[in-house]
C-alpha cells in the first residue's frame, strides 16, 4: 500500500540530505529493504501456491506460471514503477495523491469531463489503497501461520486464532509508536531475503532446468494454449506484485535511488530465486503445490524456523502498510478529501511517525473480522487481488496525465508506454473481476465507503467555502464602525482562525455584532493548503489596519501545523501566552432550501461534527480558546 501510502517513516531512516554520504545511503537502502519491500517481499509465501491451484502442475504449466511471474515482476516493478512512475515526484514525495497534486488545479476542480474522470479515478485508486491496507495484514500474517501445518499435522488449525492474536497486538501497540522496533526491520528483512534466496538456490541446483522458465516464450505459450482460461490464472499471478505501489508511495522517505538499488541487488534477485526454487520443488513433487513455499526447507526444523521468520516478515509488511494508511489519511485530509482526523506523533525525532486512532482501529478490527470470516489465505486472496489490479491501472492513467500535462511529453512518446502499462494492468483487472462473488466484493465495498466519504466531504466543503465567501463581512464596514465609535476596542490580544475565503473571520464578525467590541490587537490566522508535499514554513503577515494583521500559513499535505508555536516564534513572542483564540463552531441546518439537498447536508454535518477539533488539530492552547457558534444552511 501502502502509501499514502500516502507513506512510512521509521527510525531506520535518515533525512534525505544524507543521500550524498555513504553512511546515509546505506541506512536508506537498509530502511527501504525493511519497509518498502515488506509486502512484495512476503508475496512468495502465497503467490505460487494460489496460482498452482488454478493452473495445474504439469511441467508446461509450471514453466508457464513461473514465466508469467518473472515477466510480471519485470514489467510492473522494474519497468513501470522503478523506471517511469517514480519520476513523477512532488518535491520528492510519491504516491497516487502525489500524482493528483502534480496535476494542474483544473484537474482538482474537475473543470471538464475528461479532467473530472481522471479526478474520480484517482479518488477511486486512493480508496482502493485503504482497502489494500485492510487486506494486507490479514492475508500476510494468515499465510505465514498456515505454514505450521507443514511443521506438524494439525497445527494448521491454530492459524486463525494465532493470526487474530498477532493482529490485535499489532494494532494495539500502534499508539506507542514503532521507532524502537523499527531499527530492526531492515536487518530482519535482509535476513529474510537471503534465506528465501538460499532456499531457492538449494532446490534450484537439484533441478536447474527450471531456469528455462524465465524465457518469455513460456508465458506467451501458456496464454496461447489456455486462451481465456488463462485469465483465471492471471488473477493469482498478480499476487507476486502486491506492494508495488508502496515502492512509489515511500519514495519521499528513502529516495528513488536507494529503492532501485535495493531492488536490483537484493530484493528482485531473491524473489526470482525463491520462485525458481518453488518451481523446482513442484517439478520433483507435484503434491508440494499445496504449499510450495513451506516445502522449500529440507526438514521440519528448518520449516519451523521459516514459519517464525515468515511471521516476523509479514508483521513487518503489515506494519509498513498500516503506517502507510496513516500517512495516506493525513494526506487526504490536507488535500481536502477527508474531514480533519486526530493525528498523534509517536516520535520526537521523526515527523512521519504518526498514529491516527480512528483509522487504526477501523483498519485493525476490519482486518481481524476478515481473518475470522474467510479463515484461509486462499479465500482472502480472491478478495485481495481486485484492489491491487484496480490501483495499478489507475496509477497508469494518472501517470499518463502527468506526463502529458506537466512534463509536456508528446503523444508519440507517452502513448506507447501507456498502452503497454494498461495492456498489463487491464489484463490483470479483467482477470480479477471474476472474483467479485468469491470475495472481490470486499475491496469494492471498502473502497466505495471511503470514496463516498471523500466525494461527500469534497462537495460539502467546497459548498461551505462558497457560502463563506458569499456571506463574508467586509473590512470596510467593520472599520467604519470603529471610526464612528459604534464599535470599540477591548483590552487584550485576540487570535481569530479564518478560512482563505473569509475576509473578516466569522468569529470576529459575531463578536463585533453581539458585543460591539473587538480586541485591542487582532491577529487573523489563515491556513492555506497547497498542492505539494511540503512547503517553506515561514509564515507571511500583512497589516489590514492599525493593530489588525493577517497571518497566512502555507501548508503542504505532509506538513503539520502548530499555530500557537508559530505565533510565539515569529510574531508575538511572550505576548502569545496571554492571547485569546477565537474559533467558529458551525452548525448545519440541513434543509432543502439551498445548494445541497437535505440528506447530503445532514451527512456532511455528521462528518463535520465528528472531525478532529480545531484546537488539537491546529495546536491551539485549549485553556485560552473561545468558541462562537454559527448556524449555516448550505
N, C-alpha and C positions, 0 to 999 in steps of 0.2 A: 503496500500500500503503500503504503504506506503509504509518504507523503503525502500533505498535505502532507504524505504525506507529510503538508500541506500543508516528512518534516521531523527530524530527530536529532537531538544533540545530547550526547552522553559525555561522561567525564574522560573517556578515552580520546576525545577530540581536542585539538588545539585551534587557535584562531587562524583564519585563512592567510594572514600575513606571514605565517611560518612556512608557507609553501616553498619559500625561497631557500630555506636551510634544510639540510639533510635530516636532522633530528625531527623537525616539524613534519617533513614529508613522510618519514617513516611512521610517525604517530598517526597521521591522516590515513595512510594506507592500512595500518592495523585497525584503526577505527572503522574505516569503510568495510573491511573484511568482517568485522564483528556486527555491524549494524546494517549496512546497506544490503549485504548478501545473505542475511539470515534466512529470509523467506525463500529465495530461489535456491539457496544452498541446502535446504532441507527437502526440496521437492523430489529428489531421488528416492525418498522413503516411500512415496506413494505413486509417483508418475507412471513408471513402467508397470507396476502392479495393476493399476486401473486400466492401462492400455492393453496389456496382455489378456485381461478378462474379456475384452471385446474383439481383439484381433485374431486370437488363436495363437498356437505355439509351434507351427511348422517352421522349418528353417527359413523359408521365404518370408513368412510373417514376421519372424524375429528380426531379420535383417531389415525388412521394410520399416518396422516400427522404430528401430534404433536410428535408421537413416532419417526418418521424419523428425525425431527428437533432435538429432545433431543439427540439421539444417534449420529447424525452428529456432534453436539457440543462436545459430549464426545470423540468420536474417533478422530476428526480432531484437536480440540483445546486442550483438556485436555491430550489426549494420544500422538498424533503425535507431535504437536508443543511444548507444555509445558514440556512434559516428555522426548522426544527424540531429536527433531530437535534443540532445544535450547542448547543442549550440544555442538553443533558444533559452537563454538565461536572462532573468530580470535582475540585473546587478548581482549576478552570481547565484540567485535563487532559482530553483527549478520547481517542477510540479505542474499539474494541469491548471491550477489557478494562476501560476506564473505566466502561462500562455495567454490566459484571459487578460491579465494585467498588461501584457505587452501590446495587445491589440489596441487600435485607436478607440477613443471614447465612444465613437458611433456604434461600435460593437457592444459596448456595455449598455447602451441605451436601446439597442435593437432597432435602429432607425430605419432599416429596410428589411424586407422579408428574408433576404439572404443572411444579413447580419443577425437577425433575430433567431434564425435556425441555428447558426453557429453558437450563439449565446446559450440557447436552450440545450444544445448538445454538450457544451462544456459543463453546464449545471448538472446534466444527467451523469456525465462522467464523474463529477465531484461526488454526487450522491452514491454512485456505484462504489467509489473508493471507501465510503463509510461502511457499505455492505461488506467490502473486502476486509476491512478492519474487524468486523464481527466474525467473519467466517475463518480467517486465517488462524487465530488461536485455537479454535475448535478442531479444525481438520489437522493442523500441525501436531499438536500435543497428542490427540487421539491416535493418529497414525503411528507415533513413536511408541506409545504404551501398548499398542496392539502387537508389537514385537515380542512381548512377554510370552505369547502363545508358542513361539518357537524356542523359547528357553526351557519351558516345561509345559506339557499339555495341561490345559485347564486354567493356566494363569491368565490367559487372554480374557476370561470372563470378568476379570477385575479391572479391565482397561477403562471402562466408562467411569466407575467411581473414583479411580485414581486420577483420571483426567479432570473430573469435576473438582476434586480437592486442589489439584495443581492450579487450575484456572482461578478458583476462588481466592487462593492465596496470592496469586499473581496480581489480580485486580485489587485486592485488599491492601497490598503494600505500595500501591502507586502513590498514595498520598505522602509517603515518606521519601519519595524520590528514588532514583536509580543511580545516583552519582557514585556510590560506593561499589556496587556490583558491576557498574558499567566499565570499571577498569579491567575486569577480567573477560569481558565479552569478546574482545579481539583475539586474545590468546586462545580462548576455548574454541572459537570458530576456526582459527588456523589449525589447531589440533584436529578438529572435525574434518576439514577439507583434506588434510594429509592422510587421515585414517581412511576416509572413503576412497581416496585415490589409491592408497596402498592396497586395500581390499580388492579394488577393481583390477589392479595390476596382478595381484595374486591369482585371481580367477582367469584373467585375460591370458597370462603366459601358458596356462594349460589348454587354452583353446584360441590361439592367436588369429585363426582365420576370420574371427568376427570383425576384425579391422576393416574388412571389405564393406561392412555396413555403413561406413562413413561416405561411401560413394553416393551421390545424388540419384544415380540410376535406380537404386533400390527403393528410394522414396517415390520416384516417378512411377516405377513399375508397380508398387503396392497400390497407388491411387488408380492407375490404369486398370489393374486386374480386379479391383474391388468396386470401381465405379462410385455410385452414390453411397454404397455401403461403407466407403472409407470415411464419410462424414462422421459416422458414429465413433470411429477410432480417433479422428481428429479432436473430438470433444474431450478425450482424455490426454492426448498428446500435448494439448495446451497447458496441462499441469506442469510441464517442465519449465515454463517461463513465468510461474507465479512469482510475484515480487519484482518483475521487470520494471514496473512503474516506479518502484522505490529507488532504483538507480538514478532516475531523473529527479524525483522529489527531494532526495537527500544531497543533491549536488551543492546546494548552498552551504552545507556544513563541512563538506570534505573537498569539494572542487572536482572538476571533471577529470583532471589528470590522475590523481590517486585512485579514483574509481576505475578508470580504464586500465591502469597498471595492475591493480589487484585482480581484475577480471582476466586479463591476458596472461598473467604469470602464475596465478594460483587457482582462482575460483573456476574459470572456464575449463582449463585442462583437468582439474579434479572431477568436475561434473562429467565430462566426456569419458574419462577413465572409469568412473563409477558405473555409468550406463553400459559401457562395453563389458565390464565385469559381470553385471547383472545379465546381459545377453548371453555371455559365456556359460553362466550357471544354468540358465534355462535351456540352452542348447544341449548341455550334458544331462539335465534332469528337468523335463517339461513340467513335472509336478511343482517345481520350485517357483513357477509363475504365480502361485498362490500368494507369495510374498518374496519376490526375488531379492529385495534389498537386504532383508534379515537372513537370507540364505547365503550371503557372501562370506561370513565367518566360517572357519572350518570346524568349530566345536561350540558347545553350549556356553562355555566360559566366555569366549570372545563375543558370542552373541549377546550375553548379558551386559558386557561392557559396552557394546554397540548400542543396546537399548538405552542404557543410562546416559551415554553421551548424546544419543539422538534426542532424548527427552530434554537434556540441557540445551541442546541446539535449537529445538523447537520453542522452548521457553524464551530464548534469546530472540528468535524470529518473531514470536508473538509480542514481546516487549517492544521491538522495533516498530511493529505495526500499530500497537496501542499508542505509543508516543507520537507516531506519525499522525494518527487520528486526532490527538490533542492539538497538534500544530495545524492540521487542516481546519479544525473547528475554529481556531483563533484567526486564521487567515480569512475564512469565510465571514467571520464577524466583522473584521476590519474592512472587508470589501463590501459590506452592507448586505450580505446574503443571509446572515443569521442574526437573531437577537443577541444582545450582549450576554456573554457567558462568563461565569465566575472562573477566573484563571488564577491559580496559585503557583508561585515559584517555589521549587523544591531545592534550589541550589543558589547560593550567593555568587558562585564563580561563573556559572553558565546560564546566560539569559534564556536559552532554549529549553532548559529543564523546567517544564511546566506540568501542572496537574489540573485537569478540568473535571471536577467531581461529577457533574451531571452526565457528561459524555462517558466518563469512566464506568459508571455503574450501568448506564444504558447499554454500552457495548458488552460489559462483563456478564450481566445477567442474561442478555440475549444469547451470547456465545455459549454459556453454560446450558441454557434451555435447548439450544440446537444439538449439543452433545447428547443430552438426555433423550431428545426426540428422535434423532437419526441413528444413534447408537454405534455406527461404524463409520470409518473414514471413507469407505466406498460410497456409502449413501450421501455423505456430505460432499463428496467430490462432484456429484451431479449438480449440487447447489452452487458450488464454488466457481465452476468454470464460466458461467454466464457473466458474472461480474468482471472476471479477467478479460474476456473477449470484448465485452462492451467498452471497457475503459481503453483498451488498446486501440480499437477502431476510432474512438472519439479523439484520442491523442493525435492520431494521424491526420484527421480532418483539421484539428486546431493548429497543428504544425504547418499544414499547407497554407492556412490563412495567414499565419505569422510570416512565412517565407514570402508570400506574395505581397502582403500589405505593409510589413515592417522592413523586411530586407530588400524588397523590390526585385526578387528573383523572377526571371522570365518564365512564361508558360513552358517553354521548351526545356528549361532546367528543372522545374519543380514537378510538372505533371508526370513524367516517367517514375520519379521517386514515389509520389503519392499513389500512383497506380500499383506499384509493386507492394508498398506497405498495405494498401487497402485490399489487395488481392489476398494477401496472407491473413490480415485481420478479419475480413468478411467471411473467408472460408471457415475460420475458427468460430466466428459468431454464428454463422449459419449452422454449423455442426452442433452448437450448444443449445439451439432453440428446441431441439427435441427433448431436452431435459427439463422443460418447464414443469411438467406434471410430476416429475420424479424428484423435485427439489429445487429446480431452477427458479421456481416462484419465490423462493426466499430472498435472493438479492433483488428481484424485481419489486417485491413488497417493501423491503427495507429501503431501497433506492427511491421508490415512489413516495414513501413517507418523508424522507429527507428532502426530496425535490419539492414536495408540496409546501414544506416549511419555508424553503428558500424562495419559491415563487410568491407565496403569500406575504412573507416579510418584505421582499423587494417591492411588491406592488404597494403594500401598506405604507412602507417607509417613504417611498418616492411621492405618494399622495400626501403624506404628512408634511414633507418638505415644501411641496407646492402650497399647501394650506397655510403653512407658517409664513411663506413669502408673500402670499396674497393678503394676509391679515396682520402683517407686521406694522408696528407703530414706528413712525419716523422720528429721527432725531430733531428735526425742525420743530415739531410740535412740543417735544419734551423740553428743548432748550428755550423755547418761547415761554413756557410756563415758569421755568427757572428765572428768566429775565423779568417777568411781570410779577413775581412773588407768590404766585399761586402754588408753587412747588418750592420747598425749602430743603436745605441740606441738614442732615442729622449727623452727629459725631460718629466717626468710625470709618473703617475700610471695608467695602463690600466687593466681593468677587462673584460675578454672575456668569454662569455657564450658558453659552448660546450656540445654536447651530449656525452653519455658514449662511443659511437663508434668512436668519433673523437680523434685522437692522438693530432694533432695540430688543434685548432679551425679554422674553415673556415675564420672567420673574421680576425684572426691574420695572416693566410697564405696570404690572399688577401692584407692586409696592407703591409706585407713584400715584396710581389711580385710587387706591384704598387708604393709604396713609398720608398722601400728599407730601411725601418727602423721599429723598434718596440719600445714600451715604455721602459723607464729605468727599471721600475718594472712591471712585468707581473703577474697577478693573473687570473687563469683559473678556472671557476666555472662550475661544472657538477652536474646536478640534477639526482639522481638515484632513480627511482620509484621502491619501493619494494612491494611485495605481502602480505602486512599486514596493519592493520588499522592505527596504529601509531608506530613510532619508536623513538629511542633516538635522539633528535635534535642536539646533539653535533656534529659539523662538523669535518671532518678529512682532514688534509692538508699534502702534502708531496712535497719536493723540486725536481723539474725536472732538473734544472740547476741553477747556481747562479742568484738570483733575478727573477727566474721563478718558480712559485709554483702553484700547482693544489689543489683546494678545492672540496671535494666530499660531497654533501648533500644527505643523505638518507631520502627519503620522503615516508610516508605511504599514503594510499588512503583517509585518513581522515585528513591529515596534511595540513597546509598552509605554504607557503614559502615567506620570505621577504629577498632577497639576500643582499640588502644594509645594512639592520639592522644586519644580521648575520656577515657580513664582519666587520662592525663597532664594534660590541660587542666582537668578538673573535680574530680578526687579525689586522685590520688597525687602530682602534681607530679613532681619529680625522682626520687622513690622508684620511679616506674613503670619507670625504666631498669634497676632491679635485680630487678624482679618476674619470676617464672617462670610461664609459661602452661601449663595442662594441658588437653588435649583427649582425647576418647574416640574411638578408631578402631573402628568397628563391623564385624564380620564375620558374615554371614548364613549359617546352616546349610542353608537351602533344603530342608526336608523337608516331608512332607505332614501333620505332626503337629498343626499349629495352624491359624491363621485363613486363611493364604494357601497355595494349592497349590504344589507344587514348582516348576513352570515359571515362573509369575508371580514367585515369590520370587527365583528364580535370575536372571530378567531385571531385577528391581528391584535386586538385589545388583550386577549388572553396571553399571547406571546409577549406583548409589551409589558404586561404586569409581572410576568414571571422571568423577565430578563434580569440579568445581574444589576443590582442597584448602582446608580451613578457614583455614589460615594466610594464604594470599593473599587469599581471598575476604573475610575479616573484618579484614584488616590487622594480623595478629599478627606480632610480631618473630620470624622464623624461627629465630634462634640462641638463643632463650630459650623454646622450646616443647618440652614433653614429651608424647608420645602414649602413651596407655594403651589396650591392645586389649580389646575386649569381644565375646563371641560371643552371637549372638541368633538365635532361631528364631521367625519370625513365624507 
